[in-house]
Amino acid sequence: MTNTTPVKIGILSFAHLHGAGYASVLAGIPGVELRAADENAERGKPLADRFGIPFTTSYDELLEWGPDGVVICSENAGHRALVEKAAAAGAHVLCEKPLATSLADGKAMIDACDAAGVHLMTAFPVRFAQPIAGLERIVRSGGLGRIHAVAGTNPGTMPGGWFVDPQLAGGGAVMDHTVHVADLLRWMLGSEAVEVYAQHNRILYPDLPVETAGTIAVTFADGTVATIDCSWSKPKSYPTWGAVTMEIVGEDGVASADAFAQTINVYSDGPGRQGPQSASWTPWGGNADAGLVEAFVSGIREGTAPHPDGWDGYRATEIAFAAYKSAETGQPVKLPLEIA
């Protein structure tokens, strides 16, 4: 990024696990003035101190500072209120996924930003992972011919905390992990989902009040059929939070990508092979969070519309809501859904 015009960015809440990663990237971008707010000082203050950024427990106080943009990483149920506050203050918005816990809230967020003339970008960093971006170029260029089917996965680690509170999160593994792959499918295919069939269960962590695994089949308007594995099946010892993969079958070929495959496997037995044993992945590829955040800042500087935008967040979440409805009724669900 060569344009170093000062841009004021505020982080609203560190509730979501990605907030710290976004703060780390923003703190390293030339010309970005960064501040943070979190009503939970015990959670937010240590992170702000780590990155050397001013901190307040008042969202209103941060917005009075007049940020050009804000990154919202609150609990999912808090997205709408913070997006509306930010839009009213004239700040562009990067909102963590899923966009909202209801379609009505998602539409209200889009409308609020449109009315205020500010951007609404949805945080889908996997679009910026190099293997996924390369796969998208192959599909868009027609290298696979007409696409027939896609198998997508996003099996991650059970996050705990508010992520397993249905009121704050809006659901469990289906809400948390469907939207990433749903967004990639829409983006690559250039087509909208028209039908969803899903099943989910609580075989993993059966004492939780939300589902912990699911399988979703999505039919698109162009005839492509895709499946999404959206489970919390990885153990806590797994080297990364998720494993987003895609295998795409076309008329002229097959291509696959693993968003987190650019790593070196590291095994350690400690000094003299007597210390604690461990295994980890050391990444060598690009930083997907950096690509997302840098695109948001560039859009503010250059006045360009964001991608993925608010409607991308809305449509991906709509697929998740349809999955819940299908699992409840045992029947396929047609899209689009009525706003409720």
MOUR-V470008 format. One record per residue. N is the residue number from 1. RES is the residue in one small letter. PSI is psi in whole degrees, -180 to 180 (none if undefined). OMEGA is omega in degrees with one decimal (* if undefined). NEAR is the number of other C-alpha atoms within 12 Angstrom. Layout:
BEGIN
n=N res=RES psi=PSI omega=OMEGA near=NEAR
n=N res=RES psi=PSI omega=OMEGA near=NEAR
END
This chain:
BEGIN
n=1 res=m psi=114 omega=-175.7 near=20
n=2 res=t psi=-24 omega=179.1 near=13
n=3 res=n psi=117 omega=-177.2 near=17
n=4 res=t psi=25 omega=173.9 near=17
n=5 res=t psi=128 omega=-176.9 near=18
n=6 res=p psi=132 omega=176.9 near=20
n=7 res=v psi=128 omega=-179.6 near=31
n=8 res=k psi=120 omega=-178.2 near=33
n=9 res=i psi=134 omega=175.9 near=42
n=10 res=g psi=143 omega=173.1 near=49
n=11 res=i psi=123 omega=-179.9 near=55
n=12 res=l psi=98 omega=177.1 near=49
n=13 res=s psi=142 omega=172.6 near=43
n=14 res=f psi=23 omega=-177.7 near=35
n=15 res=a psi=-41 omega=-179.3 near=35
n=16 res=h psi=144 omega=-176.5 near=37
n=17 res=l psi=-27 omega=-178.7 near=27
n=18 res=h psi=-15 omega=-176.1 near=32
n=19 res=g psi=-43 omega=-179.6 near=37
n=20 res=a psi=-40 omega=179.2 near=33
n=21 res=g psi=-42 omega=178.4 near=28
n=22 res=y psi=-40 omega=179.3 near=43
n=23 res=a psi=-41 omega=179.3 near=42
n=24 res=s psi=-43 omega=179.2 near=28
n=25 res=v psi=-49 omega=-177.6 near=28
n=26 res=l psi=-39 omega=-179.2 near=39
n=27 res=a psi=-20 omega=-178.3 near=32
n=28 res=g psi=1 omega=-179.7 near=20
n=29 res=i psi=123 omega=179.1 near=29
n=30 res=p psi=137 omega=175.3 near=20
n=31 res=g psi=5 omega=177.2 near=21
n=32 res=v psi=125 omega=172.4 near=33
n=33 res=e psi=123 omega=-169.3 near=29
n=34 res=l psi=135 omega=172.7 near=37
n=35 res=r psi=163 omega=-178.4 near=42
n=36 res=a psi=150 omega=174.7 near=50
n=37 res=a psi=140 omega=175.5 near=43
n=38 res=d psi=124 omega=179.8 near=36
n=39 res=e psi=-18 omega=175.6 near=25
n=40 res=n psi=93 omega=-176.0 near=23
n=41 res=a psi=-34 omega=-179.5 near=21
n=42 res=e psi=-32 omega=178.6 near=18
n=43 res=r psi=-45 omega=-170.5 near=25
n=44 res=g psi=-37 omega=-174.6 near=34
n=45 res=k psi=-46 omega=179.3 near=27
n=46 res=p psi=-37 omega=178.9 near=21
n=47 res=l psi=-42 omega=177.2 near=33
n=48 res=a psi=-42 omega=178.6 near=35
n=49 res=d psi=-38 omega=-179.9 near=22
n=50 res=r psi=-39 omega=-177.4 near=18
n=51 res=f psi=4 omega=176.2 near=24
n=52 res=g psi=41 omega=-178.2 near=19
n=53 res=i psi=145 omega=178.7 near=28
n=54 res=p psi=147 omega=-173.4 near=27
n=55 res=f psi=145 omega=173.1 near=33
n=56 res=t psi=156 omega=175.0 near=31
n=57 res=t psi=2 omega=-176.8 near=25
n=58 res=s psi=118 omega=174.9 near=23
n=59 res=y psi=-37 omega=179.2 near=34
n=60 res=d psi=-40 omega=179.2 near=24
n=61 res=e psi=-41 omega=178.6 near=23
n=62 res=l psi=-41 omega=-179.5 near=34
n=63 res=l psi=-29 omega=175.2 near=34
n=64 res=e psi=-22 omega=175.9 near=21
n=65 res=w psi=-21 omega=178.0 near=27
n=66 res=g psi=51 omega=179.7 near=25
n=67 res=p psi=148 omega=173.7 near=34
n=68 res=d psi=-30 omega=179.8 near=37
n=69 res=g psi=159 omega=176.8 near=47
n=70 res=v psi=151 omega=174.6 near=54
n=71 res=v psi=119 omega=-174.7 near=53
n=72 res=i psi=117 omega=-177.9 near=51
n=73 res=c psi=37 omega=178.9 near=40
n=74 res=s psi=179 omega=168.5 near=41
n=75 res=e psi=150 omega=-174.3 near=40
n=76 res=n psi=-40 omega=-177.6 near=40
n=77 res=a psi=-17 omega=-179.9 near=33
n=78 res=g psi=-1 omega=-175.0 near=34
n=79 res=h psi=-47 omega=-173.7 near=42
n=80 res=r psi=-48 omega=-177.0 near=37
n=81 res=a psi=-42 omega=-178.5 near=27
n=82 res=l psi=-37 omega=176.5 near=43
n=83 res=v psi=-43 omega=179.6 near=49
n=84 res=e psi=-39 omega=175.7 near=35
n=85 res=k psi=-47 omega=-177.7 near=30
n=86 res=a psi=-43 omega=179.5 near=42
n=87 res=a psi=-43 omega=178.9 near=37
n=88 res=a psi=-28 omega=178.8 near=27
n=89 res=a psi=0 omega=177.9 near=30
n=90 res=g psi=22 omega=-178.3 near=28
n=91 res=a psi=136 omega=171.1 near=41
n=92 res=h psi=154 omega=-170.2 near=50
n=93 res=v psi=132 omega=164.1 near=51
n=94 res=l psi=113 omega=-174.8 near=52
n=95 res=c psi=132 omega=178.0 near=56
n=96 res=e psi=154 omega=177.4 near=48
n=97 res=k psi=161 omega=-14.9 near=49
n=98 res=p psi=152 omega=-172.4 near=54
n=99 res=l psi=-43 omega=-176.3 near=54
n=100 res=a psi=169 omega=179.6 near=46
n=101 res=t psi=6 omega=170.9 near=39
n=102 res=s psi=154 omega=177.4 near=35
n=103 res=l psi=-35 omega=179.2 near=32
n=104 res=a psi=-43 omega=178.1 near=21
n=105 res=d psi=-42 omega=178.7 near=31
n=106 res=g psi=-44 omega=178.7 near=40
n=107 res=k psi=-39 omega=179.0 near=31
n=108 res=a psi=-37 omega=178.3 near=29
n=109 res=m psi=-44 omega=177.5 near=42
n=110 res=i psi=-45 omega=-179.2 near=37
n=111 res=d psi=-40 omega=-179.0 near=24
n=112 res=a psi=-42 omega=-179.5 near=30
n=113 res=c psi=-39 omega=176.7 near=34
n=114 res=d psi=-45 omega=-178.4 near=26
n=115 res=a psi=-34 omega=-178.6 near=17
n=116 res=a psi=-9 omega=-179.6 near=22
n=117 res=g psi=31 omega=178.8 near=20
n=118 res=v psi=158 omega=179.3 near=35
n=119 res=h psi=147 omega=169.1 near=42
n=120 res=l psi=113 omega=179.6 near=49
n=121 res=m psi=139 omega=177.5 near=43
n=122 res=t psi=137 omega=-176.7 near=46
n=123 res=a psi=90 omega=172.6 near=45
n=124 res=f psi=76 omega=-174.7 near=43
n=125 res=p psi=-21 omega=-176.8 near=39
n=126 res=v psi=-25 omega=174.4 near=43
n=127 res=r psi=-28 omega=-173.8 near=42
n=128 res=f psi=2 omega=173.8 near=31
n=129 res=a psi=132 omega=-172.9 near=33
n=130 res=q psi=-43 omega=179.2 near=27
n=131 res=p psi=-38 omega=-179.3 near=29
n=132 res=i psi=-42 omega=178.5 near=40
n=133 res=a psi=-37 omega=177.4 near=26
n=134 res=g psi=-40 omega=177.3 near=23
n=135 res=l psi=-41 omega=179.3 near=34
n=136 res=e psi=-40 omega=179.9 near=33
n=137 res=r psi=-39 omega=178.0 near=20
n=138 res=i psi=-46 omega=-178.6 near=27
n=139 res=v psi=-48 omega=-176.6 near=36
n=140 res=r psi=-31 omega=-178.6 near=22
n=141 res=s psi=-7 omega=-178.9 near=16
n=142 res=g psi=13 omega=-177.0 near=20
n=143 res=g psi=-24 omega=178.8 near=21
n=144 res=l psi=1 omega=-175.1 near=27
n=145 res=g psi=-158 omega=178.6 near=20
n=146 res=r psi=131 omega=-178.4 near=23
n=147 res=i psi=131 omega=179.0 near=34
n=148 res=h psi=-43 omega=-173.6 near=26
n=149 res=a psi=154 omega=177.6 near=31
n=150 res=v psi=136 omega=171.1 near=38
n=151 res=a psi=115 omega=-179.5 near=34
n=152 res=g psi=144 omega=178.4 near=38
n=153 res=t psi=149 omega=169.9 near=39
n=154 res=n psi=65 omega=177.9 near=41
n=155 res=p psi=118 omega=-176.9 near=33
n=156 res=g psi=-172 omega=178.0 near=35
n=157 res=t psi=140 omega=177.0 near=29
n=158 res=m psi=119 omega=-170.9 near=35
n=159 res=p psi=-23 omega=-178.7 near=31
n=160 res=g psi=-166 omega=178.6 near=23
n=161 res=g psi=-144 omega=-176.6 near=16
n=162 res=w psi=-15 omega=179.3 near=26
n=163 res=f psi=-21 omega=179.1 near=34
n=164 res=v psi=14 omega=174.3 near=30
n=165 res=d psi=110 omega=-174.7 near=24
n=166 res=p psi=-27 omega=179.4 near=25
n=167 res=q psi=-37 omega=-178.0 near=19
n=168 res=l psi=-35 omega=-175.7 near=26
n=169 res=a psi=-25 omega=-177.6 near=36
n=170 res=g psi=2 omega=-179.1 near=34
n=171 res=g psi=-166 omega=-179.1 near=36
n=172 res=g psi=-126 omega=-175.0 near=45
n=173 res=a psi=-34 omega=179.8 near=49
n=174 res=v psi=-46 omega=178.8 near=51
n=175 res=m psi=-42 omega=-173.7 near=47
n=176 res=d psi=-41 omega=-168.3 near=50
n=177 res=h psi=-9 omega=176.7 near=47
n=178 res=t psi=-42 omega=-166.7 near=52
n=179 res=v psi=-34 omega=178.9 near=45
n=180 res=h psi=-52 omega=-177.1 near=50
n=181 res=v psi=-37 omega=177.4 near=52
n=182 res=a psi=-41 omega=178.5 near=54
n=183 res=d psi=-44 omega=179.8 near=44
n=184 res=l psi=-39 omega=179.0 near=46
n=185 res=l psi=-49 omega=179.6 near=47
n=186 res=r psi=-43 omega=-178.0 near=38
n=187 res=w psi=-49 omega=-176.1 near=33
n=188 res=m psi=-42 omega=-176.1 near=31
n=189 res=l psi=-26 omega=-174.6 near=38
n=190 res=g psi=32 omega=-176.3 near=22
n=191 res=s psi=153 omega=-179.5 near=25
n=192 res=e psi=148 omega=175.1 near=33
n=193 res=a psi=140 omega=179.2 near=38
n=194 res=v psi=-15 omega=179.3 near=27
n=195 res=e psi=142 omega=180.0 near=33
n=196 res=v psi=134 omega=171.5 near=40
n=197 res=y psi=133 omega=-174.2 near=34
n=198 res=a psi=155 omega=169.1 near=35
n=199 res=q psi=145 omega=174.6 near=32
n=200 res=h psi=167 omega=-176.9 near=35
n=201 res=n psi=178 omega=178.4 near=27
n=202 res=r psi=33 omega=179.7 near=23
n=203 res=i psi=-42 omega=173.6 near=17
n=204 res=l psi=133 omega=179.8 near=23
n=205 res=y psi=61 omega=-173.7 near=24
n=206 res=p psi=-17 omega=-179.2 near=14
n=207 res=d psi=-8 omega=-179.7 near=12
n=208 res=l psi=152 omega=-179.3 near=25
n=209 res=p psi=6 omega=-179.4 near=23
n=210 res=v psi=163 omega=177.9 near=34
n=211 res=e psi=149 omega=-177.4 near=37
n=212 res=t psi=-3 omega=176.7 near=39
n=213 res=a psi=151 omega=178.5 near=39
n=214 res=g psi=157 omega=172.6 near=39
n=215 res=t psi=131 omega=-173.8 near=36
n=216 res=i psi=134 omega=173.3 near=44
n=217 res=a psi=127 omega=-176.0 near=39
n=218 res=v psi=127 omega=174.7 near=42
n=219 res=t psi=133 omega=-178.3 near=32
n=220 res=f psi=162 omega=-175.6 near=31
n=221 res=a psi=-28 omega=179.6 near=23
n=222 res=d psi=4 omega=178.4 near=21
n=223 res=g psi=-9 omega=178.7 near=21
n=224 res=t psi=138 omega=174.7 near=30
n=225 res=v psi=129 omega=-177.8 near=31
n=226 res=a psi=149 omega=173.7 near=42
n=227 res=t psi=149 omega=179.2 near=36
n=228 res=i psi=121 omega=170.4 near=43
n=229 res=d psi=116 omega=-173.9 near=40
n=230 res=c psi=55 omega=-173.4 near=43
n=231 res=s psi=164 omega=168.5 near=40
n=232 res=w psi=64 omega=-170.4 near=42
n=233 res=s psi=-7 omega=-178.7 near=30
n=234 res=k psi=139 omega=177.3 near=24
n=235 res=p psi=163 omega=-179.0 near=18
n=236 res=k psi=-22 omega=179.3 near=15
n=237 res=s psi=-5 omega=-178.1 near=17
n=238 res=y psi=140 omega=-171.2 near=20
n=239 res=p psi=-18 omega=179.2 near=24
n=240 res=t psi=167 omega=-173.6 near=27
n=241 res=w psi=-26 omega=-175.6 near=26
n=242 res=g psi=-177 omega=-179.6 near=34
n=243 res=a psi=69 omega=-177.8 near=32
n=244 res=v psi=117 omega=177.5 near=37
n=245 res=t psi=157 omega=175.7 near=34
n=246 res=m psi=135 omega=170.9 near=38
n=247 res=e psi=122 omega=-174.1 near=32
n=248 res=i psi=126 omega=-178.8 near=37
n=249 res=v psi=118 omega=179.3 near=27
n=250 res=g psi=174 omega=-179.5 near=26
n=251 res=e psi=-31 omega=-175.0 near=17
n=252 res=d psi=5 omega=180.0 near=16
n=253 res=g psi=177 omega=179.6 near=19
n=254 res=v psi=139 omega=177.7 near=24
n=255 res=a psi=149 omega=179.9 near=29
n=256 res=s psi=159 omega=178.4 near=28
n=257 res=a psi=147 omega=175.2 near=32
n=258 res=d psi=116 omega=-174.3 near=30
n=259 res=a psi=-24 omega=-174.9 near=38
n=260 res=f psi=29 omega=-176.6 near=33
n=261 res=a psi=-12 omega=-177.6 near=26
n=262 res=q psi=72 omega=-176.0 near=22
n=263 res=t psi=160 omega=170.6 near=19
n=264 res=i psi=129 omega=177.6 near=15
n=265 res=n psi=125 omega=-177.9 near=18
n=266 res=v psi=125 omega=177.9 near=15
n=267 res=y psi=131 omega=-176.6 near=16
n=268 res=s psi=132 omega=173.4 near=16
n=269 res=d psi=9 omega=179.6 near=14
n=270 res=g psi=172 omega=-179.8 near=13
n=271 res=p psi=131 omega=178.9 near=9
n=272 res=g psi=20 omega=-179.4 near=9
n=273 res=r psi=24 omega=-179.6 near=11
n=274 res=q psi=-11 omega=-175.6 near=10
n=275 res=g psi=-175 omega=-179.1 near=11
n=276 res=p psi=138 omega=177.5 near=12
n=277 res=q psi=143 omega=179.1 near=15
n=278 res=s psi=159 omega=173.6 near=17
n=279 res=a psi=139 omega=-178.2 near=17
n=280 res=s psi=165 omega=173.9 near=17
n=281 res=w psi=129 omega=174.6 near=21
n=282 res=t psi=113 omega=-175.6 near=17
n=283 res=p psi=143 omega=175.2 near=19
n=284 res=w psi=-9 omega=-178.1 near=15
n=285 res=g psi=-168 omega=179.6 near=22
n=286 res=g psi=164 omega=179.8 near=24
n=287 res=n psi=110 omega=-177.4 near=26
n=288 res=a psi=-39 omega=177.2 near=30
n=289 res=d psi=-40 omega=179.6 near=30
n=290 res=a psi=-42 omega=178.8 near=33
n=291 res=g psi=-42 omega=179.0 near=30
n=292 res=l psi=-53 omega=-174.7 near=36
n=293 res=v psi=-40 omega=178.6 near=47
n=294 res=e psi=-35 omega=176.1 near=37
n=295 res=a psi=-38 omega=177.9 near=33
n=296 res=f psi=-47 omega=-179.7 near=43
n=297 res=v psi=-42 omega=178.6 near=46
n=298 res=s psi=-40 omega=178.6 near=33
n=299 res=g psi=-38 omega=177.5 near=29
n=300 res=i psi=-46 omega=-178.2 near=34
n=301 res=r psi=-39 omega=-172.2 near=27
n=302 res=e psi=-7 omega=179.0 near=19
n=303 res=g psi=28 omega=-178.5 near=17
n=304 res=t psi=149 omega=-178.9 near=18
n=305 res=a psi=144 omega=-176.6 near=25
n=306 res=p psi=155 omega=170.9 near=32
n=307 res=h psi=124 omega=0.5 near=30
n=308 res=p psi=145 omega=-175.6 near=38
n=309 res=d psi=-169 omega=-178.3 near=37
n=310 res=g psi=-38 omega=179.7 near=42
n=311 res=w psi=-33 omega=174.5 near=33
n=312 res=d psi=-42 omega=177.1 near=38
n=313 res=g psi=-41 omega=-179.8 near=43
n=314 res=y psi=-50 omega=-175.8 near=43
n=315 res=r psi=-38 omega=177.6 near=42
n=316 res=a psi=-41 omega=178.4 near=45
n=317 res=t psi=-34 omega=177.7 near=45
n=318 res=e psi=-37 omega=177.2 near=45
n=319 res=i psi=-40 omega=177.7 near=49
n=320 res=a psi=-44 omega=178.6 near=53
n=321 res=f psi=-40 omega=177.7 near=44
n=322 res=a psi=-35 omega=178.0 near=41
n=323 res=a psi=-42 omega=177.5 near=46
n=324 res=y psi=-43 omega=-179.1 near=35
n=325 res=k psi=-40 omega=178.9 near=26
n=326 res=s psi=-44 omega=179.8 near=29
n=327 res=a psi=-34 omega=-180.0 near=26
n=328 res=e psi=-40 omega=-175.3 near=17
n=329 res=t psi=-20 omega=-175.8 near=16
n=330 res=g psi=13 omega=-176.5 near=16
n=331 res=q psi=155 omega=172.8 near=19
n=332 res=p psi=150 omega=-178.4 near=24
n=333 res=v psi=130 omega=179.3 near=30
n=334 res=k psi=147 omega=175.1 near=24
n=335 res=l psi=153 omega=4.2 near=28
n=336 res=p psi=158 omega=176.7 near=23
n=337 res=l psi=155 omega=172.3 near=25
n=338 res=e psi=142 omega=179.6 near=14
n=339 res=i psi=126 omega=-179.9 near=18
n=340 res=a psi=none omega=* near=13
END
